[in-house]
Amino acid sequence: MRRRRWAIAAVAAAAVCAALCAVALLAWPRVDLDAADVALARVALPHFAGRVTAVTVSSPTGQPIPVQLRHDDLWPQRKLVAGESLTVQLTVRRPSWAGWLVGHTQRHSFAIVTPSVHLLGRWLQVQTGSPVTVAFDAPVEMISLRDLPARALSTPRAVVPVGVVASGSRSAGTIKVAASARPWERLSAPLQVSWFPARPYPQLLAEPRSEGRLAPGGPLTLTFSRPIQDVLGTARPRVSPSTPGHWRLVDAHTLAFQPSGLGFPFGEKVRLMLPVAVHLAGQPGAILTRTLHWQVPQGSTLRLQQLMAQLGYLPLAWNPTGRDVQTLTAELGAAVSPPAGRFVWRYPRLRTMLGSLWQPGQYTVMVQGAVMAFEADHGLTSDGVVESQVWADLLGAAVKHQADRLPYDCIEVSEGSPEALSVWRAGRIVYSTPCNTGIVARPTAFGTFPVYARYLSTTMTGTNPDGSHYSDPGVPYVAYFNGGDAVHGFPRLGYGWPQSLGCVELPYSAAAVVFNYDPIGTLVGVS
């Protein structure tokens, strides 16, 4: 009987102890995670309830994020993205005296989102003389303007001046803005903010500005003070000259025209016709217009030389200082702003003969000959005039690395005694022959000239020094290089002294050989 009473008492005591533990466990203060003014979060835990012994933070993909707990504040050790969802796990070690009752450790998981801020307006109406400001839906601590490095504000604020007063040439404009709510956050993606004078009619900001320079590769961007739907409806501007490309709606107020292929033609004046009249923001008065103009720059002669050298049309090589241009977009930019590099003569012996014809950035007869050779290879008119189609084919060949596989040839004519013609190939003389040049009354002009026309056989006509006319049919292997002067075959009793009316005459057999070395653009030097 006594044993039974003891058993009942022990069971009752155990039940009471279990009940007390359950009550204590439910009533014991739990760790919590609160919002913090500057830190990522603040740990809320009474001192008597224990201490945090471990903190882990992970991204949605499970990647761990390094953090540090300082004075109950949780600080990230690397930049985080605004609006990023994170998981925080805290481990709490309870006091030893309470551990037997409520357990030695407590683990809890929290889901938090990093703070984010948003611009309240990107198309602003600003009174003349007033500072331009940007507003956010919450205070920001870091801001970047005009792609400059981010700077910390002295105090967090929701309205930030951009450092511009809306007056004069700055009465309208655009600026890129990026911001973050906390110093440990990555800046938001930069957004373009535009401001316009307060006016009752639609205004337009064009980038680049009308009457300015327009890069061949574009784009051409139009930002309106009102939504595009309200200003243009479904209509779109028209570009002249007609240029392949497409209009893209960047946002509710902004249209961009991106040319395709080789973009706007080099040296052309581009005109844009709007469906409705607008005011060009920043211009004085209230004149409305429907037409905008830009000038596309000519391609750089220096870049022309660089490409001609790379494609094998010059006796020089060009080596870029940095990484070479690889894409068509990059080539379009380089055509206007050439990259740095160094020209090197491929054939040192030719430097003595042709050195005076070479000057970086200058369109010399050597460059003219290279252009004519390139034009001939690509089925263009071989006139040495670098127009839009020449640039188009040249940039296309550069991107595809379509180098000229033939070695560099040139012709040297000496009016010494005896007169002789020499063929230079790849920096050395590969063929020589006696020749005849012009008599005193019709001398062959000194200088260097590119071959501009060739005929396997042709009729040559002209006027003799005595005023009579001549017509010589069937003249073979003809290469014109200076006006009516040409290298060609012609029968004479001998060669080596002046006998022609300005041409360079060769024996038939020699002319047949030379004809293999003097295609369009080949330089013929007479001295």
FENZI-V925888 format. One record per run of one state. SS is the DSSP state (helix for helix, strand for strand, loop for the rest). FROM is the first residue (numbers start at 1). LEN is the number of residues. If there is no record, write none. Layout:
SS/FROM/LEN
SS/FROM/LEN
This chain:
loop/1/1
helix/2/26
loop/28/4
strand/32/3
loop/35/6
strand/41/4
loop/45/2
helix/47/3
loop/50/1
strand/51/9
loop/60/4
strand/64/1
loop/65/2
strand/67/4
loop/71/2
strand/73/4
loop/77/3
strand/80/1
loop/81/4
strand/85/9
loop/94/2
helix/96/7
loop/103/2
strand/105/9
loop/114/5
strand/119/1
loop/120/3
strand/123/4
loop/127/4
strand/131/15
loop/146/5
strand/151/15
loop/166/2
helix/168/3
loop/171/2
strand/173/8
loop/181/4
strand/185/1
loop/186/5
strand/191/7
loop/198/5
strand/203/5
loop/208/5
strand/213/1
loop/214/6
strand/220/5
loop/225/3
helix/228/4
loop/232/6
strand/238/3
loop/241/4
strand/245/7
loop/252/2
strand/254/6
loop/260/9
strand/269/12
loop/281/8
strand/289/7
loop/296/5
helix/301/10
loop/311/5
strand/316/5
loop/321/7
helix/328/9
loop/337/4
strand/341/5
loop/346/2
helix/348/10
loop/358/7
helix/365/13
loop/378/10
helix/388/13
loop/401/8
strand/409/6
loop/415/5
strand/420/6
loop/426/2
strand/428/7
loop/435/1
strand/436/1
loop/437/1
strand/438/1
loop/439/1
helix/440/3
loop/443/4
strand/447/4
loop/451/2
strand/453/11
loop/464/5
strand/469/14
loop/483/2
strand/485/5
loop/490/10
strand/500/1
loop/501/3
strand/504/3
loop/507/1
helix/508/7
loop/515/8
strand/523/4
loop/527/1
